Amino acid sequence: MRTAPDRSDLPRAEERSETEASASGSLTEARKRQIIVGVLSAMLLAALDQTIVAPALVPIGRALGAVEYLPWVISAYLVTATAVTPLYGKLADVHGRRPVIFLAVSIFLAGSVICALAPSLPWLVAGRAVQGLGGGGLIALAQTVLGDLVPPKHRAKYAAQISAVWATASVLGPLVGGVFAQHLHWSLVFWINLPIGLAALWVMNGPLKDLPFSPRPHRLDVPGAVLVVAGTSLAMLALSIGRQSGEWTRPEVLGLAAASLVSVGLFAWRVRSFAEPLIPISVLKDKVIARGAFAVACGAGAFIGLTTVVPIFLQSRNGVGPDLAAVGLILMGAGAVIGAALTGRAVPKLVRYRAPALWGFALSISALAGLILSAGLGSLTVSFALLFLYGLGVGPIFPVGTVSVQNAVARHDLGAATGLLAFLRSLGAAFGVAILGAIVLGAGLGPEGGEHGPASVELSTFRLAFAAAAMAACCGLVSLWRMPERPLRDSHETPAAHEGPAA
């Protein structure tokens, strides 16, 4: 008979929470604003590097050769960034936010220098992997630090700013990367990270020292961390190889997927047997966290996946060039920013704070249905309007999901819960890109654009891609609808006991 792991030497959550809550009052509004600017700048680095490199791939291939490694310039970053995200959340809970976020920024900047100076494509791929090791931390830690500064009831406004950063990066990344690659030099795609990153460190350095943190005894779950990183890396590699080759049943893909499932199973066993696992079992079992994070993952999968499909759709079905096709992405991003901003202002005043996200999912599904029905019309105005409405619907999803998850945990588990949320969001985005990309690639548009470019893609292909995105949004809507709606706390106090594990 298995006995419960001994947690007697771990301090009580209530005692830690009181100390941390009192410490949070020592930060002035000006210092809080400094931290917010710094962490949003740091998060912009990580978000931007997921999109800014793609337009520079062709010049990079011409300059460095070894074009067979070219897809891994993108994949290496996504693999490592996604894999380490939950690890950073736990490290921040154990060692404090400041040293861990400084470590993440430093690793990211070191990777940027390696990329900018890379003499060959394998070196560039290695640099991108190093970048991801830091970028994964920035994604999780920015949300965690903002959670430290503001109680849940007033946190939606800042969660909306994070959503705005993501939406802005998804739109500006390809545009800025294209300008650097075509008119300047591809290495500027990486050099631009240095001034932004160093400025973020300078802005955050002083105020982060005042961020509330109570040291506590801990047992870092190293085997659990290894299993999470291994399982995620294997899954991401399977997705990358499958998407690049278009052959999802090849032995390498199936073998990597099977090994990933084994790692996930071993991690699930580890969580139940270790006193202080990488992701606390209370976090994994919580209905709010499980369903809220899944809804966010579905929203991210559809949105990020569509950023790869929309430019091809507009060029193929509306007959526009790459520049005008980029306007579709801008409208999607603008809609998301507006939707997130309106939600951030509304949530503190609402009792049913899920409502904006539920209506957002409904609006995004309706817009995708409109794109399916109107895809054959060739009307650029209709397409632009529907893409804007889609972005407007996506905007509320991420602030509501973030606030719901963070509201469900005490401060000492905030990093772990936020890291899990960021991890699932990144994983959802990776699956979205892989699935929607596979639909387009399967229609005959190869990685290099196919023999006839975007114009060779059939109408049914885009309808299928939009339908897949709509299905993901429907899953997110159902998950959010079933998520319990706990009252938002107006302080950092430990949340009250709640119902049992997620169904």
C-alpha positions as CSV (number, residue, x, y, z in Angstrom):
1,M,0.0,0.0,0.0
2,R,1.4,3.4,-1.1
3,T,1.8,6.0,1.6
4,A,1.4,9.7,1.0
5,P,4.7,11.6,0.5
6,D,6.0,13.4,3.6
7,R,5.4,17.2,3.4
8,S,5.8,17.9,7.2
9,D,9.0,19.9,6.6
10,L,7.4,22.2,4.1
11,P,6.2,25.5,5.6
12,R,2.5,26.2,5.9
13,A,1.0,28.1,2.9
14,E,-0.9,30.5,5.2
15,E,2.2,31.6,7.0
16,R,4.1,32.3,3.8
17,S,1.1,34.1,2.3
18,E,0.8,36.6,5.2
19,T,4.5,37.5,4.9
20,E,4.4,37.9,1.2
21,A,1.2,39.9,1.2
22,S,2.6,42.4,3.7
23,A,5.8,42.7,1.6
24,S,3.9,43.6,-1.5
25,G,2.8,46.9,0.0
26,S,6.4,48.2,0.0
27,L,6.4,48.8,-3.7
28,T,5.3,52.2,-4.9
29,E,3.2,52.7,-8.0
30,A,6.2,54.1,-9.8
31,R,8.3,51.1,-9.0
32,K,5.5,48.8,-10.1
33,R,5.3,50.6,-13.4
34,Q,9.0,50.1,-13.9
35,I,8.7,46.4,-13.3
36,I,5.8,46.2,-15.7
37,V,7.6,48.0,-18.5
38,G,10.7,45.8,-17.9
39,V,8.9,42.4,-17.9
40,L,6.7,43.3,-20.9
41,S,9.9,44.3,-22.8
42,A,11.5,41.0,-21.8
43,M,8.4,39.1,-22.9
44,L,8.4,41.0,-26.2
45,L,11.8,39.5,-26.9
46,A,10.5,35.9,-26.5
47,A,7.3,36.5,-28.4
48,L,9.0,38.4,-31.3
49,D,11.6,35.7,-31.8
50,Q,8.9,33.2,-32.6
51,T,7.9,35.2,-35.7
52,I,10.7,37.6,-36.7
53,V,13.1,34.9,-38.1
54,A,10.8,33.3,-40.7
55,P,11.1,36.1,-43.3
56,A,14.9,36.0,-43.1
57,L,15.2,32.3,-43.8
58,V,15.9,32.6,-47.5
59,P,18.7,35.3,-47.1
60,I,20.1,33.1,-44.2
61,G,20.1,30.1,-46.5
62,R,21.9,32.0,-49.2
63,A,24.5,33.3,-46.8
64,L,25.3,30.2,-44.7
65,G,24.4,27.3,-47.0
66,A,23.4,23.9,-45.7
67,V,19.8,24.6,-46.5
68,E,18.7,21.2,-45.3
69,Y,19.0,22.6,-41.7
70,L,16.9,25.7,-42.5
71,P,13.6,24.6,-41.0
72,W,15.4,23.9,-37.7
73,V,16.2,27.6,-37.3
74,I,12.5,27.9,-36.4
75,S,12.0,24.5,-34.8
76,A,15.1,24.6,-32.5
77,Y,13.8,27.7,-30.7
78,L,10.2,26.4,-30.3
79,V,11.4,23.0,-29.0
80,T,13.6,24.4,-26.2
81,A,11.4,27.3,-25.3
82,T,8.4,25.1,-24.8
83,A,10.3,22.4,-23.0
84,V,11.7,24.6,-20.2
85,T,8.7,26.9,-19.5
86,P,7.3,24.9,-16.6
87,L,10.8,24.5,-15.1
88,Y,11.3,28.3,-14.8
89,G,7.9,28.7,-13.0
90,K,9.0,26.3,-10.3
91,L,12.5,27.9,-10.0
92,A,10.9,31.3,-9.5
93,D,8.8,29.9,-6.7
94,V,11.9,28.4,-5.0
95,H,14.6,31.0,-5.6
96,G,12.6,34.2,-6.2
97,R,11.7,36.1,-9.4
98,R,14.6,38.4,-9.8
99,P,17.6,36.0,-10.1
100,V,15.6,33.6,-12.3
101,I,14.3,36.3,-14.7
102,F,17.8,37.7,-15.0
103,L,19.1,34.2,-15.8
104,A,16.5,33.8,-18.5
105,V,17.3,37.2,-20.1
106,S,21.0,36.5,-20.0
107,I,20.7,33.1,-21.6
108,F,18.4,34.6,-24.3
109,L,20.9,37.4,-25.1
110,A,23.8,35.0,-25.2
111,G,21.9,32.9,-27.7
112,S,21.2,36.0,-29.8
113,V,24.9,36.8,-30.0
114,I,25.7,33.2,-31.1
115,C,23.0,33.5,-33.8
116,A,24.2,36.9,-35.0
117,L,27.8,35.8,-35.3
118,A,27.1,32.2,-36.6
119,P,29.5,31.2,-39.3
120,S,27.4,28.3,-40.5
121,L,23.8,27.1,-40.3
122,P,24.4,24.4,-37.6
123,W,25.9,27.1,-35.4
124,L,22.8,29.2,-36.0
125,V,20.5,26.3,-35.1
126,A,22.5,25.8,-31.9
127,G,22.2,29.5,-31.1
128,R,18.5,29.3,-31.6
129,A,18.3,26.4,-29.2
130,V,20.1,28.5,-26.6
131,Q,17.8,31.4,-27.3
132,G,14.8,29.1,-26.6
133,L,16.3,28.1,-23.2
134,G,16.0,31.7,-22.2
135,G,12.9,32.6,-24.1
136,G,10.8,29.9,-22.4
137,G,11.6,31.5,-19.1
138,L,10.6,35.0,-20.2
139,I,7.2,33.8,-21.4
140,A,6.4,32.3,-17.9
141,L,8.1,34.7,-15.7
142,A,6.6,37.9,-17.1
143,Q,3.1,36.6,-16.2
144,T,4.3,35.5,-12.8
145,V,5.8,38.8,-11.9
146,L,2.7,40.7,-12.9
147,G,0.7,38.3,-10.7
148,D,2.9,39.3,-7.8
149,L,2.3,43.0,-8.3
150,V,-1.5,43.0,-8.6
151,P,-4.3,41.0,-6.9
152,P,-6.4,38.8,-9.1
153,K,-9.5,41.1,-9.3
154,H,-7.4,43.9,-10.9
155,R,-5.0,41.7,-12.9
156,A,-7.0,41.4,-16.1
157,K,-5.8,44.8,-17.3
158,Y,-2.2,43.7,-17.1
159,A,-3.0,40.3,-18.6
160,A,-4.5,42.2,-21.5
161,Q,-1.2,44.0,-21.9
162,I,0.6,40.6,-22.2
163,S,-2.0,39.6,-24.8
164,A,-1.3,42.8,-26.6
165,V,2.4,42.0,-26.6
166,W,1.8,38.6,-28.1
167,A,-0.6,40.0,-30.8
168,T,1.8,42.8,-31.6
169,A,4.7,40.3,-31.9
170,S,2.7,38.0,-34.1
171,V,2.1,40.8,-36.6
172,L,5.2,43.0,-36.3
173,G,7.7,40.0,-36.3
174,P,7.2,39.0,-39.9
175,L,7.2,42.7,-41.1
176,V,10.3,43.7,-39.2
177,G,12.1,40.5,-40.1
178,G,11.2,41.0,-43.8
179,V,12.6,44.6,-43.7
180,F,15.8,43.6,-42.0
181,A,16.4,40.6,-44.4
182,Q,15.6,42.4,-47.6
183,H,17.0,45.9,-47.1
184,L,19.6,45.5,-44.4
185,H,21.2,42.3,-43.1
186,W,19.7,39.1,-41.7
187,S,21.9,39.3,-38.5
188,L,20.0,42.4,-37.4
189,V,17.1,40.0,-36.6
190,F,19.2,38.8,-33.7
191,W,21.2,42.0,-32.9
192,I,18.0,43.9,-32.2
193,N,17.5,41.7,-29.1
194,L,20.5,43.2,-27.3
195,P,19.4,46.8,-26.8
196,I,15.9,45.7,-25.9
197,G,17.1,43.0,-23.4
198,L,19.7,45.2,-21.8
199,A,17.2,48.0,-21.4
200,A,14.7,45.6,-19.8
201,L,17.4,44.4,-17.3
202,W,18.3,48.0,-16.4
203,V,14.7,49.0,-15.9
204,M,13.9,45.9,-13.7
205,N,17.1,45.7,-11.7
206,G,16.2,48.0,-8.8
207,P,12.5,47.5,-8.5
208,L,12.7,43.7,-8.6
209,K,14.7,43.7,-5.4
210,D,11.6,44.9,-3.6
211,L,9.4,42.2,-5.1
212,P,7.9,40.2,-2.2
213,F,9.5,36.8,-1.7
214,S,9.8,34.5,1.3
215,P,12.6,31.9,1.1
216,R,11.4,28.4,2.1
217,P,12.8,24.9,2.4
218,H,12.5,23.0,-0.9
219,R,13.4,19.8,-2.7
220,L,13.8,20.6,-6.3
221,D,12.4,17.7,-8.4
222,V,15.3,17.2,-10.8
223,P,14.0,13.8,-12.2
224,G,10.6,15.4,-12.7
225,A,12.2,18.4,-14.5
226,V,14.1,16.0,-16.8
227,L,11.0,14.1,-17.6
228,V,9.0,17.2,-18.5
229,V,11.9,18.6,-20.7
230,A,12.4,15.2,-22.4
231,G,8.7,14.6,-23.0
232,T,8.1,18.0,-24.4
233,S,11.2,18.1,-26.5
234,L,10.4,14.7,-28.0
235,A,6.8,15.8,-28.8
236,M,8.0,19.0,-30.4
237,L,10.6,17.2,-32.4
238,A,7.9,14.8,-33.7
239,L,5.7,17.8,-34.7
240,S,8.6,19.5,-36.4
241,I,9.8,16.5,-38.4
242,G,6.2,15.6,-39.3
243,R,5.4,19.1,-40.5
244,Q,8.6,19.6,-42.4
245,S,8.4,16.2,-44.2
246,G,4.6,16.0,-44.5
247,E,4.9,12.3,-43.6
248,W,3.3,11.8,-40.2
249,T,3.6,8.0,-40.2
250,R,7.3,7.8,-40.8
251,P,9.2,5.8,-38.1
252,E,11.0,8.8,-36.7
253,V,7.8,10.7,-36.0
254,L,6.0,7.7,-34.5
255,G,9.1,6.7,-32.4
256,L,9.5,10.2,-31.0
257,A,5.7,10.4,-30.2
258,A,5.8,7.1,-28.4
259,A,8.9,8.1,-26.3
260,S,7.1,11.4,-25.5
261,L,4.1,9.5,-24.2
262,V,6.3,7.3,-22.0
263,S,8.0,10.4,-20.5
264,V,4.6,12.0,-19.8
265,G,3.5,8.8,-18.1
266,L,6.6,8.6,-15.9
267,F,6.1,12.3,-15.0
268,A,2.5,11.6,-13.9
269,W,3.8,8.8,-11.6
270,R,6.5,11.1,-10.3
271,V,4.0,13.9,-9.4
272,R,2.1,11.4,-7.2
273,S,5.2,10.1,-5.4
274,F,7.4,13.1,-4.7
275,A,6.9,15.5,-1.8
276,E,7.3,18.7,-3.8
277,P,6.9,17.9,-7.5
278,L,7.8,20.3,-10.3
279,I,4.1,21.0,-10.8
280,P,2.2,20.5,-7.5
281,I,-0.5,17.9,-7.7
282,S,-3.0,20.4,-6.3
283,V,-2.4,22.6,-9.4
284,L,-2.8,19.7,-11.8
285,K,-6.0,18.5,-10.2
286,D,-7.7,22.0,-9.9
287,K,-10.7,22.3,-12.2
288,V,-10.2,26.0,-12.8
289,I,-6.5,25.6,-13.8
290,A,-7.1,22.4,-15.9
291,R,-10.0,23.8,-17.9
292,G,-8.8,27.4,-18.0
293,A,-5.4,26.5,-19.3
294,F,-6.9,24.1,-21.9
295,A,-9.1,26.9,-23.2
296,V,-6.1,29.2,-23.5
297,A,-4.2,26.5,-25.4
298,C,-7.1,26.0,-27.8
299,G,-7.3,29.7,-28.4
300,A,-3.5,30.0,-29.0
301,G,-3.5,27.0,-31.3
302,A,-6.1,28.5,-33.5
303,F,-4.7,32.0,-33.5
304,I,-1.0,31.2,-34.0
305,G,-1.9,28.5,-36.5
306,L,-3.9,30.9,-38.6
307,T,-1.0,33.4,-38.8
308,T,0.7,30.8,-41.1
309,V,-2.4,30.2,-43.2
310,V,-3.9,33.7,-43.6
311,P,-1.1,35.2,-45.8
312,I,-1.3,32.2,-48.2
313,F,-5.1,32.4,-48.2
314,L,-5.2,36.1,-49.1
315,Q,-2.6,35.7,-51.9
316,S,-4.3,32.6,-53.3
317,R,-8.0,33.5,-53.1
318,N,-7.9,37.3,-53.2
319,G,-5.0,37.7,-55.6
320,V,-3.0,40.1,-53.5
321,G,0.8,40.4,-53.0
322,P,2.7,39.6,-49.8
323,D,2.6,43.2,-48.6
324,L,-1.2,43.5,-48.8
325,A,-1.6,39.9,-47.4
326,A,0.3,41.2,-44.3
327,V,-2.6,43.6,-43.7
328,G,-4.7,40.6,-42.9
329,L,-2.4,39.7,-40.1
330,I,-2.3,43.3,-38.9
331,L,-6.1,43.4,-38.7
332,M,-6.1,40.1,-36.7
333,G,-3.6,41.5,-34.3
334,A,-5.3,44.8,-34.0
335,G,-8.6,43.1,-33.2
336,A,-6.9,40.9,-30.5
337,V,-5.3,44.0,-28.9
338,I,-8.7,45.8,-28.8
339,G,-10.5,42.8,-27.5
340,A,-7.9,42.2,-24.8
341,A,-7.9,45.9,-23.7
342,L,-11.7,46.1,-23.4
343,T,-11.7,42.9,-21.4
344,G,-9.0,44.2,-19.1
345,R,-11.2,47.1,-18.2
346,A,-14.4,45.1,-17.9
347,V,-13.3,42.1,-15.8
348,P,-12.9,44.0,-12.4
349,K,-16.5,45.2,-12.7
350,L,-18.0,41.9,-13.7
351,V,-19.4,39.2,-11.4
352,R,-19.5,36.7,-14.3
353,Y,-16.0,37.5,-15.5
354,R,-15.9,34.5,-17.9
355,A,-18.5,36.2,-20.1
356,P,-16.1,38.2,-22.3
357,A,-14.1,35.1,-23.1
358,L,-17.2,33.0,-23.8
359,W,-18.5,35.7,-26.1
360,G,-15.0,36.0,-27.6
361,F,-14.9,32.3,-28.4
362,A,-18.4,32.5,-30.0
363,L,-17.4,35.6,-32.1
364,S,-14.2,33.9,-33.3
365,I,-16.1,30.7,-34.3
366,S,-18.6,32.9,-36.1
367,A,-15.9,34.7,-38.0
368,L,-14.2,31.5,-39.0
369,A,-17.6,30.2,-40.2
370,G,-17.9,33.3,-42.3
371,L,-14.4,32.7,-43.7
372,I,-15.4,29.2,-44.7
373,L,-18.6,30.4,-46.4
374,S,-17.0,33.4,-48.1
375,A,-13.7,31.9,-49.1
376,G,-14.8,31.4,-52.7
377,L,-16.0,35.0,-53.2
378,G,-12.6,36.5,-53.6
379,S,-13.7,39.7,-51.7
380,L,-10.7,41.3,-49.9
381,T,-13.0,43.6,-47.9
382,V,-15.1,40.7,-46.6
383,S,-11.9,38.7,-45.7
384,F,-10.4,41.7,-43.9
385,A,-13.6,42.3,-41.9
386,L,-13.8,38.7,-40.8
387,L,-10.2,38.5,-39.8
388,F,-10.6,41.6,-37.7
389,L,-13.7,40.1,-36.0
390,Y,-11.8,36.9,-35.4
391,G,-9.0,38.8,-33.7
392,L,-11.5,40.8,-31.7
393,G,-13.0,37.5,-30.4
394,V,-9.6,36.0,-29.5
395,G,-8.6,39.0,-27.5
396,P,-10.6,38.3,-24.3
397,I,-9.6,34.7,-24.1
398,F,-6.0,35.1,-22.8
399,P,-6.7,37.7,-20.1
400,V,-9.6,35.8,-18.7
401,G,-7.7,32.5,-18.8
402,T,-4.7,34.0,-17.1
403,V,-6.7,35.7,-14.3
404,S,-8.8,32.6,-13.7
405,V,-5.7,30.3,-13.3
406,Q,-3.8,32.7,-11.1
407,N,-6.8,33.4,-8.9
408,A,-7.0,29.7,-8.1
409,V,-3.6,29.4,-6.4
410,A,-1.8,30.9,-3.5
411,R,1.3,33.1,-4.2
412,H,3.8,30.3,-3.3
413,D,2.4,28.2,-6.2
414,L,1.9,31.2,-8.6
415,G,5.1,30.5,-10.6
416,A,4.2,26.8,-11.1
417,A,0.6,27.5,-12.1
418,T,1.6,30.3,-14.4
419,G,4.4,28.2,-15.9
420,L,1.9,25.5,-16.6
421,L,-0.4,27.9,-18.3
422,A,2.4,29.4,-20.5
423,F,3.6,25.9,-21.3
424,L,0.2,24.7,-22.5
425,R,-0.3,28.0,-24.4
426,S,3.0,27.4,-26.2
427,L,2.2,23.7,-26.8
428,G,-1.2,24.6,-28.2
429,A,0.4,27.1,-30.5
430,A,2.9,24.5,-31.7
431,F,0.1,22.0,-32.4
432,G,-1.9,24.7,-34.2
433,V,1.0,25.6,-36.5
434,A,1.7,21.9,-37.1
435,I,-1.9,20.9,-37.9
436,L,-2.9,23.9,-40.0
437,G,0.5,23.8,-41.7
438,A,0.1,20.1,-42.5
439,I,-3.3,20.8,-44.1
440,V,-1.7,23.4,-46.4
441,L,1.4,21.3,-47.1
442,G,-0.7,18.3,-47.8
443,A,-2.5,20.3,-50.5
444,G,0.7,20.5,-52.5
445,L,2.2,23.8,-51.2
446,G,5.7,22.7,-50.1
447,P,8.0,24.4,-47.7
448,E,9.5,26.5,-50.5
449,G,6.1,27.6,-51.8
450,G,5.3,24.8,-54.2
451,E,5.7,24.8,-58.0
452,H,3.0,27.4,-58.5
453,G,3.2,29.2,-55.1
454,P,0.2,30.1,-53.0
455,A,-2.1,30.2,-56.1
456,S,-1.8,26.4,-56.4
457,V,-3.7,25.8,-53.2
458,E,-7.3,24.6,-53.6
459,L,-10.3,26.4,-52.0
460,S,-11.2,23.3,-50.1
461,T,-7.8,23.4,-48.4
462,F,-8.5,26.7,-46.8
463,R,-12.0,25.8,-45.8
464,L,-10.6,22.7,-44.1
465,A,-7.9,24.8,-42.3
466,F,-10.5,27.3,-41.1
467,A,-12.7,24.4,-40.0
468,A,-9.9,22.9,-38.0
469,A,-9.3,26.3,-36.3
470,A,-13.0,26.5,-35.5
471,M,-13.0,23.1,-34.0
472,A,-10.1,24.1,-31.7
473,A,-12.1,27.2,-30.7
474,C,-15.2,25.1,-30.0
475,C,-13.1,22.9,-27.7
476,G,-11.9,26.0,-25.9
477,L,-15.4,27.3,-25.5
478,V,-16.7,24.1,-24.0
479,S,-13.7,23.9,-21.6
480,L,-14.2,27.5,-20.4
481,W,-18.0,27.0,-20.1
482,R,-17.3,24.0,-17.7
483,M,-14.7,25.9,-15.7
484,P,-15.9,26.9,-12.2
485,E,-16.1,30.7,-11.8
486,R,-14.6,31.5,-8.4
487,P,-14.9,35.1,-7.0
488,L,-11.8,37.1,-7.9
489,R,-9.8,37.9,-4.8
490,D,-9.1,41.6,-4.1
491,S,-5.8,40.7,-2.2
492,H,-2.9,38.3,-2.4
493,E,-4.4,36.2,0.4
494,T,-4.4,32.4,0.1
495,P,-7.6,31.3,-1.8
496,A,-10.2,29.4,0.2
497,A,-10.5,25.6,-0.1
498,H,-12.3,24.6,-3.3
499,E,-13.9,21.6,-4.9
500,G,-12.0,18.5,-5.8
501,P,-10.0,17.4,-8.8
502,A,-10.9,18.1,-12.4
503,A,-13.2,15.6,-14.0
